[in-house]
Amino acid sequence: MKKFILIILSILVVLFVLLYVILFRDYKTSEKTKKFIVSQYSDKNKTINTFCSDYYEFSKAYSKGKDEYYESMNLRKTGENIWTGQYSKSINNKDEITKEVIYKNEKYYDSKTGKEIRDFKPYFQTSVIKYEELKTTEEVSTGIISDHSPNEGYFRGKYLNKKLFKEFFKDSDWNLEGDLKMDVNYQSIEPFYYQMIIETENEKLRLKESCRYIK
């Protein structure tokens, strides 16, 4: 009888441990997020229309000499292959230039003057990101099973392609020292959303790109 009770208790302990692991394990999603990043940044020929469903946002900050520059663009889809939004650029948080923008025929135009805006290009059209260029430095826990969503992904780490990043910031005279920090999160159910931030350790160079992407 005692042997039988011990067997039952042993089985119950094993079941309890398994149940605890299932219910309270931390879900870490860096690997699937890295694959997501690579899939999104695999083709520089993508356009706003093929990269995003109905919303796109971009910003970058960099230094040149003693001046700090900031540039941003936000767009919303307002018709078939037509997007409208705002483009702005400033130096040292002043002398801001703001333009109402219309995007059509894969080009950006000042909606008031009709002139093409040539000095703006999204990051996804300039850079192909490869899996081996992403290094995880910290696993972001998405919580226990009670609040975990399998449709979310997080990556926190380093972007190793300094050369490509520096080329994007060719207007900056900042020398790339230290690591490039990268922070990405995405959602794989509607609305399909992602956000990526890459910056130097001292935040002298920083870019942010986000959109409701096309799955």
Buried (B, 14 or more C-beta within 10 A) or exposed (E): EEEEEEEEEEEEEEEEEEEEEEEEEEBBBBBBBBBBBBEBBEEEEBBBBEBBBEBBBBBBBBBEEEEBBBBBBBBBBEEEEEBBBBBBBBEEEEEEEEBEBBBBEEEBBBBEEEEEBEEBBBBBBEBEBBEEBBBBEEBBEBEEEEEBEEEBBBBBBBBBBBEBBBEBBEEBEBEBEEBBBBBBBBBBEEEBBBBBBBBBEEEBBBBBBBBBBEE
